[in-house]
Amino acid sequence: MSDIKVDQELDCRGLGCPLPVLKTKKAVGTMASGQVLRMVCTDPGSNKDMPSWSERTGNPILKSEEQSGEYIWYVQVK
C-alpha cells in the first residue's frame, strides 16, 4: 500500500492510447494544486505517454508501479 495521500481515483483499465492520458488531463483539470490523482490503466503505452505528458504539463509523477498487468500512476497537480 502506498503512503501517498490520494485525492481522486481514475480507472482507465481497458482503454488504449491516447485515452488514459486524455482522461488524466481532464481529471487533473478539475483538481486543486497539490492534490494527487491515482490513475490505473492496462495500456503498456502509458509507460512512454505518462512521463512525456508529465514533462510537457509540469504535473509531476510522484510514483508509478506495475501490478498484474496494471499500470498505476500517482500524479500531483501542479
C-alpha positions in Angstrom: 0.0 0.0 0.0 1.2 3.4 -0.8 1.8 6.2 1.7 0.8 8.8 -0.8 -2.5 10.5 0.0 -4.8 10.2 -3.0 -7.5 12.8 -3.6 -9.0 11.3 -6.7 -9.0 7.9 -8.4 -9.3 7.4 -12.2 -9.9 4.0 -13.7 -8.7 3.7 -17.3 -8.5 -0.1 -17.4 -9.2 -1.4 -20.9 -8.6 1.9 -22.6 -5.9 2.2 -25.3 -3.6 5.1 -26.2 -4.3 8.0 -26.0 -7.4 7.8 -23.8 -5.6 7.2 -20.4 -3.6 10.4 -20.9 -6.6 12.4 -22.2 -8.7 11.3 -19.2 -5.8 12.1 -16.8 -5.5 15.5 -18.3 -9.3 16.1 -17.9 -9.3 14.9 -14.3 -6.2 16.9 -13.3 -8.0 20.0 -14.8 -10.8 19.6 -12.2 -8.4 19.3 -9.2 -6.7 21.8 -7.0 -2.9 22.5 -7.0 -1.1 19.9 -4.8 -3.8 17.3 -5.0 -2.9 13.8 -6.1 -4.6 11.7 -8.8 -4.2 7.9 -8.8 -4.7 6.6 -12.4 -4.9 2.9 -13.1 -4.7 1.6 -16.7 -3.8 -1.6 -18.6 -2.2 0.2 -21.6 1.6 -0.6 -21.7 2.0 2.5 -23.9 1.3 4.6 -20.7 5.0 3.9 -19.7 6.0 6.3 -22.5 2.9 8.5 -22.7 2.6 9.5 -19.0 6.2 10.6 -18.4 6.0 12.6 -21.6 2.7 14.2 -20.6 4.1 14.9 -17.2 7.1 16.7 -18.6 5.0 18.7 -21.0 2.4 19.9 -18.5 4.6 20.2 -15.4 2.3 17.9 -13.3 4.9 15.6 -11.5 4.5 11.9 -11.3 5.1 11.0 -7.7 5.2 7.3 -8.2 4.4 4.7 -10.8 4.1 0.9 -10.4 3.0 -2.2 -12.3 0.9 -4.9 -10.7 -0.5 -7.9 -12.6 -0.6 -6.1 -15.9 -2.0 -2.9 -14.5 0.0 0.4 -14.6 -0.6 2.7 -11.6 0.3 6.4 -11.7 0.3 8.9 -8.9 0.2 12.4 -10.4 0.4 15.6 -8.4 -1.4 18.6 -9.8 1.0 21.5 -10.3 
